[in-house]
Amino acid sequence: MSAPRIGLFGRGRLGSAIAAEAGDSIVWTVDMGESPSATVDVAIDASVAEAVEAHLAWALATGTDLVIGATGWRLPGLEARVAGRIGVLAASNFSLTVALMARLSMVLGRYAALDPNRDPYLLEHHHRMKADAPSGTAKTLAAAVLAGCPRKTEWTLGTPAPHQLNIGVVRAGVEFGTHTVGLDSAAEVLELTHTARSRAPFAQGALAAARWLHGRKGVFGMDDLAADLLDPLFTFGGQP
């Protein structure tokens, strides 16, 4: 299959990084309120939450696959609206390494579940201008921990009850993004940390997601892409 023609919504930090990485494979880049200038196979939405509804409507009307990288949006009934008409991949973080970290976070949660004295937690630090807190990535990692540790049923930013996973948030400086998933017990501490040194991993991942999504129908996440790329790393000789 030939490389898909890609359109890009958004000229902000992520959009600019995607455009720099993509080169000639980007057919057009538009901001909110502007109209795409040509037909593409896949569009990447790196704009803002308020624009996602309109961009999804455009994608459904034109039959264009859509990668959603904006944060803070909510579209109830997304799967029913898509209904196999196009492919939609939505992610809070496009780094494949973060997708791997989410899988490891579930393993950490399962380990915590074996002993109530093992207390999982999550820390995240972003630049002071980031609007949402906790980040979408932190919520994704928290969901992975909760899936692995049934006694933790929700997360909180405050002092946690026994059933709550505590998330600590820092908004300061110019940090691209650091996330730590940890496990605290009386005798030892285990921490898993991902630090982004630039927006390049997110841009590269968004483009990989666009290429992977083209031709698929339905609603997907980064874990679906990771299942194709990472699962072979966890097998040996064809056996799990």
Summary of the structure (lengths in Angstrom):
residues: 240
radius of gyration: 18.8
end to end distance: 29.7
largest distance: 60.6
contacts: 772
relative contact order: 0.17
helix: 38%
strand: 25%
